[in-house]
Amino acid sequence: MKTKEALDLGIRYSLLVIFGIFLEVFYFVFRPLTIYSVYFILNLIYGAGVFESSVILFGERVFTIQIIDACVAGSAYYLLLILNLTTPINFDKRVKSLLFLISGFLILNIIRIVIFSVLFVNGFEYFDLAHRVVWYAGSTIIVIVIWFVNVKVFKIREIPVYGDIKKIFKDVSRKR
């Protein structure tokens, strides 16, 4: 393995450990982006919205929604980062892919929260059931779908982790 490739591998996996230790960074960045975006959209739909901390009050009868960390889904952003950084691809493709993954998940997550807010305000009979199903499985499905779309869009041929391990074993066996 060339020095540049070994350095790249070390940096990528070190970044994963650092972000894993400081997972709160994802919430620090994406909590306000999510909350303010949802507030802005709900204010357009219902008008006269009031925003306090992570609570949004809106509608004629004043409905309250609270966007908690589970709604922000910081762990999903970390999973997307893991998939990106454990896949051996060149730097330019990695940056574009990461921007696609993060912005795609942010947009879909905001849409999900807005849709559930509208369902809540309109008294959707199965709101609690739908909310729980999407809460437990929805983010995972969104992450998987975004990853596979990313693979297709950026023509990624390598498999996360496996591609790196394969490269290491190939280099080790070549030196024997």
N, C-alpha and C positions, 0 to 999 in steps of 0.2 A: 504494500500500500504506500503510495506516495505521501510525503510529508503534508502536502496541502490537503489531501483526502483525509488523512488521519486527524489533522487539525479541524477540518470541517465536521467530521464525525464527533470529535470531542466537544466542540462548541455546541452542536445541535443537542446532544444528550445532556450536557451541563445546563443549557437553557431550560430543558424540561424539568430537571431537578430543582433549579432555582424558582421557576414559576410554580412548581408543585408545592414548594415550601411557602411561597408567598402567593397562594391562591387568591387571597383577598384583593390582589391587584386587578383581577378580572372584574370583581364586583365594584371596585373603586372606579374603573373606567366605564363599565357597561350599565351600572345602576342609573347614573344620571342620564345617559343616552337613551335608555329604555323608558324611564319614567317621564322625562320631558317630551319625548316623541309621542308616547301614549297620551299624555296630557294635551299636547297640541292637537292631535287628531280628534280626541273626544271633545275638546273645546270647539272644534270646527263642526262636529256632528250635533252636539247638544247645546253649545254656547254656555256662557256664564259659568264656566268651570272654575273651581278654586283648588289651588294646589298647596298642600302643607306636608312637608317631609316626603314620605312615600305614599301619602293618602291623597286621592283625587275625589273631589266632590263635584257632581255634575247632574244635569237633568232638572226638569221642572219639580219633581218630587224629592230632589236631592238624594242621589244615590252615592254611596261611598265604596270605592275600591282601594285596596292597599296592595301595592306592588312589593312583595317580599323578595328575599334573595332567591327563593325557588323559582319565582317568575322571571327573574333576571337570567338565571341559568348560567352562572359563571363557570360551573363545572363542564358544561357543554362546550363553552369556548376553549377551555383547557383541553378537552378531548379532541377538538378540531386542531388545536396546536400540536398535540401529541401525534396525530395522524400526519400532519404536515411535516413536522421535524424528524419523524422517524422514517420518512420516505426519501430515498436517495434521488434527489433531482437537483438541477443546477440552481444557482442563487436567484436569477431573474424569474424563473418559473416558480420558485418557492415563494418569493415575495408576492407575485401576482396571485398565486394560488391561495396564499394566506389572506390577502385582502378580499378575495372572492368568498372564501369560507366564512370569514368573520362578518363581512357586510351582509352576505346572504342570510346567515343565521340571525343577525340583528334585525333585519327587515322582516323575516318570517316570524320571529318572536314577537315583534311589535304588532304585526298583523294578528297573530294568535291572541294576544292580550286584548286588542281592540275588539275583535270578534266576540270574545267571551264577555267583555264589558257590555257590548250591545245586547248579547243574549241575556245577560243578567238584568239589564234595565227593562227589557221587553218581557221579562217574566217567563223565559223559556222553561218549560215544565221539567225537562231533564238536565237542567244546568249543572246540578251537583254531580250527577253521574258522568256527563260529558267532560266536565272540568277535571274530575279525578282520573278518568281514562287518559285524557290528553296530558295531564300532569305527570302520570306515571310512565306512559309509553310515548307520548307525543314528541317530547324533546329528543328522545333517543332515535325515533324514526326520522325526525327532521335532520339530525346530525348525520345519520346514515345516508339519507337521500342527498343532502348537500355534498357529502364526501364523494359519492358516486357520480354526481353531476360534475363536480370538480375534476375527478379522474377523466371523465369524458371530454370536458371542455379543454383541459390542459394536456390531454393525451399522455397521461401518466401511466407508464408501463411497469413501474416497480411496485412492490408490495411493502407496506410499512413494516419496519423491523426486519422482516425476512430478507429484504434486499441488502440491508447493511450486514447482516450475519452472513449471507451468501458471499458477499464481497470479502469479508474478513477471512472466511474459510478458504476461499479461492486463493487469496494472497498468501495465507499460511501454508497451504499445500504446495503452492508454486515455489516457495522458498526451500522446501525439503528436497 
